[in-house]
């Protein structure tokens, strides 16, 4: 007898997961609490409702989001198929008519005989199931998740600092070092754990003026979070006084520039974000500045004039798990491989990333129920690299992540041209994804091309 599977959450990830399970022969109960229990963000009771932007971002293969979409098409994504059918003009971006898109997903899910959609609020869970409740997980279900995974496993807000690509940082300006030399890189006893951007007084004053006057993002009411010292936006700190940042995240105390032997007036520190040291986090720079303003202001920091931003800073409400500490490699609870999580609650950012984790969760749970082992694509693919980051990131500093080329394995050869390098990344990723699909007999017809 076919075992019935539960999917909690009828958003992008939950809808994708339910479809993947059903097309692989599973009987699925998809729980969506709307309209019985509403949220401050949603306006309808349709599945896969887009509550913020109407775009899934780029479709170009030299863009990380475009590459992830191409990989998902190889795996047969229902969400991308519906998006293609609802597409509106937006250049190379996959933008959709919200109503047409969500109606299409809802109609396809309702028409699938193996999926029963139940409108209720789930407050407890057990396997086999996929929990894909997103950033607005209900309080009662969040309590059940905390009880199962531990009190520190679930956060309720993002306080995200920007991340820049290592090869875009000017080594003639920055220097490696830690405050008072207390921390060193593993295997490099004489090198500090941080990259340091020294500032003169004039540079600091100019940066501070730009930061204070920069335009901030004002989100939806549900997106607001109360500020406290742990997630204070850097621009809010700057307005408290001219020296607030110099006594806070930009304090120069204990950091001597080896080229001058002196402490600078202020220092911006960057912390390594990944094992390959391709991504570096601006310490203490959580921010609500708009993206163009982040680009303009943060490139005033010495050594970051040509910075390539792999992730922008933000602060907003977002229930998400400390996945590296709480979940397995395929994003299940550690004590039960049939209780999987998918979507933004796992610590991914963005529509496409959420759909992708729902897709792979559906594939893996169907494999587990068939007696097969769960699988993760190789880290040369965008999907595999995203899963690796979620699993292997430092639990003490884990923050949600979007798809970016800093996640994937480096090429074997050095390529200086950025466009050519990304083309090679994409070629390798799609080749390796196709080989992974064929080797593991992962069936599923590709969605229609864009």
C-alpha positions in Angstrom: 0.0 0.0 0.0 1.3 3.4 -0.9 2.2 5.5 2.2 0.5 8.9 2.5 2.9 11.8 2.9 2.2 15.2 4.5 3.3 18.5 3.1 2.8 21.5 5.4 2.6 24.8 3.6 1.1 25.6 0.2 3.6 28.2 -0.9 6.2 27.9 -3.6 8.3 25.2 -1.9 5.3 23.2 -0.6 3.5 23.2 -3.9 6.7 22.1 -5.7 7.4 19.4 -3.1 3.8 18.0 -3.3 3.9 17.8 -7.1 7.3 16.0 -7.1 6.0 13.5 -4.6 2.7 12.9 -6.5 4.4 12.5 -9.8 6.6 9.8 -8.2 3.5 7.8 -7.1 3.1 9.1 -3.5 -0.3 10.0 -2.0 0.0 13.5 -0.6 -2.0 15.6 1.8 -1.0 19.2 1.3 -2.0 21.4 4.3 -2.5 25.1 3.7 -3.8 27.2 6.6 -5.3 30.0 4.5 -8.1 31.0 4.5 -8.9 29.4 7.9 -5.9 31.1 9.4 -4.7 34.2 7.6 -1.3 36.0 7.6 -0.5 39.7 7.4 1.2 39.1 4.0 -1.2 37.1 1.9 -4.2 38.5 0.0 -5.8 35.4 -1.4 -6.3 31.7 -0.5 -4.5 30.5 -3.7 -1.5 28.2 -3.5 2.0 29.6 -4.4 0.8 33.2 -3.9 3.7 35.7 -4.5 3.6 38.1 -1.6 6.4 40.5 -2.5 8.0 40.9 -6.0 6.5 39.3 -9.1 9.8 38.3 -10.5 11.9 35.1 -10.2 14.9 37.1 -11.3 17.2 36.4 -14.2 17.0 33.6 -16.7 20.5 34.1 -18.0 23.0 31.3 -17.4 25.7 33.7 -16.4 23.5 34.8 -13.5 23.3 32.5 -10.5 19.5 32.6 -10.4 19.3 31.8 -14.1 21.6 28.8 -13.7 19.6 27.5 -10.8 16.4 27.7 -12.9 18.1 25.8 -15.7 19.0 23.0 -13.3 15.5 23.0 -12.0 14.1 22.6 -15.5 16.2 19.5 -15.9 14.5 18.1 -12.8 10.9 19.0 -14.0 9.8 22.0 -11.9 6.1 22.7 -11.9 6.7 26.2 -10.5 8.8 27.2 -13.4 6.3 25.6 -15.9 3.6 27.8 -14.3 5.8 30.8 -14.3 6.5 30.4 -18.0 2.8 30.3 -18.7 2.2 33.5 -16.7 5.3 35.4 -18.0 5.1 39.1 -18.6 7.6 41.3 -20.4 10.7 42.0 -18.1 13.7 41.5 -20.4 15.8 38.6 -19.2 14.0 38.4 -15.9 11.3 35.8 -15.4 8.5 38.1 -14.2 4.9 36.9 -14.0 1.3 38.0 -13.7 0.7 37.1 -10.0 -2.9 36.1 -10.4 -2.4 34.0 -13.5 0.6 32.3 -11.9 -0.9 31.3 -8.6 -4.2 30.3 -10.3 -2.2 28.0 -12.6 -0.3 26.3 -9.7 -3.6 26.0 -7.7 -5.5 24.5 -10.6 -2.7 21.9 -11.4 -2.4 20.9 -7.8 -6.2 20.5 -7.4 -6.4 18.5 -10.6 -3.7 16.0 -9.5 -5.6 13.0 -8.1 -2.8 12.0 -5.7 -2.9 15.3 -3.9 -5.5 16.2 -1.4 -5.5 19.9 -0.3 -6.6 20.4 3.2 -7.3 23.9 4.5 -6.3 23.9 8.2 -3.5 25.0 10.5 -1.0 22.3 11.4 0.3 22.5 14.9 2.3 19.3 15.2 4.1 17.0 12.8 5.6 13.5 12.4 7.1 11.7 9.5 6.9 11.2 6.6 6.4 14.9 5.9 7.9 18.0 4.4 7.5 21.3 6.3 7.6 24.3 4.0 5.8 27.0 5.9 8.0 29.9 5.0 9.0 33.0 6.8 5.6 33.5 8.4 5.3 30.1 10.1 2.4 30.1 12.6 3.3 30.6 16.3 1.9 27.2 17.3 3.8 25.2 14.6 6.9 27.2 15.3 6.6 26.1 19.0 6.3 22.5 17.8 9.5 22.9 15.7 11.4 24.4 18.6 10.3 21.6 20.9 11.5 19.0 18.4 14.8 20.7 17.3 15.7 22.7 20.4 15.0 26.1 21.7 17.8 27.8 19.7 17.0 26.2 16.4 14.5 28.7 15.1 15.1 32.4 14.6 12.4 35.0 13.9 14.2 37.7 12.1 17.1 38.3 9.7 19.8 40.7 10.6 21.9 40.1 7.5 25.2 41.8 6.6 26.4 42.0 3.0 28.8 39.5 1.5 31.4 40.3 -1.2 33.4 38.2 -3.5 37.0 37.6 -2.3 38.5 38.3 -5.8 36.9 41.7 -5.9 38.6 42.9 -2.7 41.7 45.1 -3.3 44.7 43.3 -1.6 46.8 46.4 -2.0 44.6 48.2 0.6 43.3 45.5 3.0 45.4 43.5 5.4 44.8 40.3 7.2 44.8 40.4 11.0 42.7 39.9 14.2 42.2 42.2 17.2 45.3 41.8 19.4 46.2 38.8 17.3 43.9 36.6 19.3 42.3 34.7 16.3 44.2 33.1 13.4 43.1 31.2 10.3 43.2 27.4 10.6 46.6 26.2 9.4 48.0 29.8 9.2 49.4 30.6 12.6 50.7 34.0 11.7 47.7 35.3 9.8 44.6 36.8 11.4 41.1 35.5 10.8 39.8 38.8 9.3 40.4 41.0 6.3 40.7 44.6 7.5 39.9 47.8 5.6 41.7 50.7 7.2 40.1 54.2 7.2 41.6 57.6 7.7 39.6 60.3 9.5 38.7 61.9 6.2 37.6 58.6 4.7 35.6 57.8 7.8 33.8 61.2 7.8 32.9 60.9 4.2 31.6 57.4 4.6 29.6 58.3 7.7 27.9 61.3 5.9 27.0 59.0 3.0 25.7 56.3 5.3 23.5 58.7 7.3 21.9 60.3 4.3 21.4 57.1 2.2 17.9 56.0 1.3 16.4 53.2 3.3 14.0 50.4 2.3 10.6 50.6 4.0 9.0 47.2 3.8 5.5 45.9 4.4 4.1 46.1 7.9 4.6 42.3 8.4 8.2 42.8 7.4 9.1 45.1 10.3 11.1 43.9 13.3 11.8 45.7 16.6 15.4 46.8 16.7 17.6 45.8 19.6 21.4 45.9 20.0 21.9 42.5 18.3 20.3 43.6 15.0 20.7 47.4 14.9 21.1 48.6 11.3 24.5 50.1 10.8 22.8 53.3 9.5 20.8 53.7 12.7 24.0 53.2 14.8 25.7 55.9 12.7 23.0 58.4 13.5 23.6 58.0 17.3 26.8 60.0 17.0 29.9 60.6 14.9 32.0 58.2 16.9 29.4 55.4 17.5 30.7 53.2 14.8 34.3 53.8 15.8 33.4 52.4 19.2 31.3 49.7 17.7 31.9 47.5 14.6 34.5 49.9 13.1 36.6 50.2 16.2 40.4 50.1 15.3 41.6 49.1 18.8 44.0 46.2 18.7 44.4 46.3 14.9 47.7 47.6 13.6 48.2 47.9 9.9 51.4 45.9 9.2 52.4 48.4 6.6 52.4 51.4 8.9 52.7 49.8 12.3 49.9 52.1 13.6 46.2 51.8 14.3 43.9 53.4 11.7 41.2 55.9 12.6 38.6 53.3 11.9 38.6 49.7 10.5 35.9 47.7 8.6 36.4 44.0 9.2 35.4 41.2 6.8 34.9 37.6 8.1 35.3 34.5 6.0 31.8 33.1 5.1 32.7 29.8 3.4 35.3 27.1 3.6 36.8 28.0 0.2 37.2 31.6 1.3 35.4 32.9 -1.8 32.8 34.9 0.2 33.5 37.5 2.9 31.0 39.1 5.3 31.1 42.7 6.3 31.0 42.4 10.1 28.3 44.4 11.8 26.9 45.8 8.6 23.3 44.6 8.8 21.3 47.3 7.0 18.0 48.4 5.6 19.6 50.5 2.8 18.2 50.0 -0.7 20.4 47.9 -2.9 21.7 50.8 -5.1 22.6 52.7 -1.9 24.4 49.7 -0.5 26.5 49.5 -3.7 27.2 53.3 -3.6 28.0 53.7 0.1 29.8 50.4 0.8 32.1 50.9 -2.1 33.4 54.0 -0.3 35.1 51.6 2.1 38.9 51.4 1.3 39.6 48.1 -0.5 36.0 47.6 -1.6 35.8 50.2 -4.4 35.2 47.3 -6.9 33.4 45.0 -4.6 31.1 42.4 -6.2 28.1 41.8 -3.8 27.1 38.2 -3.5 24.4 39.0 -1.0 23.0 42.3 0.1 22.3 43.3 3.7 18.7 43.3 5.1 16.7 43.2 8.3 13.2 41.8 8.2 10.9 39.2 9.9 11.8 35.7 8.8 11.3 32.5 10.7 14.2 30.2 9.7 16.1 27.3 11.1 19.8 27.2 12.1 20.1 24.4 9.6 23.8 23.6 10.0 23.2 22.9 13.7 19.7 21.3 13.5 19.3 19.4 10.2 20.9 16.7 8.2 22.6 17.2 4.8 19.3 16.6 3.0 17.6 19.0 5.4 15.7 16.5 7.6 15.7 16.2 11.4 18.7 14.3 12.6 16.6 11.7 14.3 14.2 11.0 11.5 15.2 11.2 7.8 11.6 11.3 6.7 10.9 14.7 8.4 12.3 17.2 5.8 12.2 21.0 5.6 12.1 23.1 2.5 11.8 26.7 1.4 12.8 29.8 3.3 12.5 28.1 6.7 15.7 26.2 5.8 17.7 29.4 5.4 17.5 30.1 1.7 16.5 33.5 0.3 14.4 34.1 -2.8 11.6 32.5 -4.8 13.8 30.3 -7.0 15.9 29.0 -4.1 12.7 28.2 -2.1 11.2 26.3 -5.1 14.5 24.4 -5.6 14.6 23.1 -2.0 11.0 22.0 -2.3 11.8 20.2 -5.5 14.7 18.3 -4.0 12.9 17.6 -0.8 10.1 16.0 -2.8 12.5 13.9 -4.8 14.4 12.8 -1.7 11.4 11.9 0.4 10.1 9.7 -2.4 13.4 8.0 -2.6 13.6 7.4 1.1 10.1 5.9 1.1 11.2 3.6 -1.8 14.1 2.3 0.3 16.7 4.5 -1.5 19.2 7.0 0.0 18.6 10.7 -0.3 20.8 12.5 -2.7 22.4 15.9 -3.1 23.6 17.2 -6.5 27.4 17.8 -6.7 28.7 21.2 -5.4 29.6 22.2 -8.9 25.9 22.7 -9.5 24.1 25.7 -8.0 21.6 23.6 -6.2 24.2 21.3 -4.8 26.4 24.2 -3.7 23.4 25.9 -2.0 22.6 22.7 0.0 26.3 22.4 0.9 26.3 25.9 2.3 23.2 25.3 4.3 24.6 22.1 5.8 28.2 23.2 6.4 28.0 26.9 7.3 29.2 28.0 10.7 26.2 27.5 13.0 27.4 30.4 15.2 27.1 32.9 12.3 24.5 31.2 10.1 22.3 33.6 8.1 20.0 33.0 5.1 21.6 32.8 1.7 20.6 33.3 -1.9 22.1 31.6 -4.9 25.4 33.1 -6.0 28.6 31.9 -7.8 30.6 32.2 -4.6 29.0 29.0 -3.4 30.1 26.7 -6.2 33.4 24.9 -6.4 36.1 26.9 -8.2 37.2 26.0 -11.7 40.3 23.9 -12.1 41.9 26.6 -14.2 42.2 30.3 -13.4 40.0 32.5 -15.5 40.3 36.2 -15.1 37.4 37.3 -17.3 34.3 37.3 -15.1 31.8 36.7 -17.9 33.8 33.8 -19.3 34.3 32.4 -15.9 30.5 32.3 -15.3 29.9 30.8 -18.6 32.3 28.0 -17.7 30.6 27.6 -14.3 27.2 27.2 -16.1 28.5 24.7 -18.6 30.0 22.6 -15.9 27.0 22.8 -13.7 24.5 21.7 -16.4 26.8 18.9 -17.5 27.2 17.7 -14.0 23.5 18.0 -13.2 22.5 16.0 -16.2 25.1 13.3 -15.4 23.8 13.2 -11.8 20.2 12.8 -13.0 21.2 10.0 -15.4 23.4 8.2 -12.9 20.8 8.1 -10.2 17.8 7.5 -12.6 16.0 10.6 -11.3 13.0 10.7 -13.7 10.8 13.7 -14.4 10.3 15.4 -17.7 11.8 18.9 -18.0 9.4 21.8 -17.9 8.7 23.7 -21.1 11.5 26.1 -22.1 11.2 29.8 -21.3 
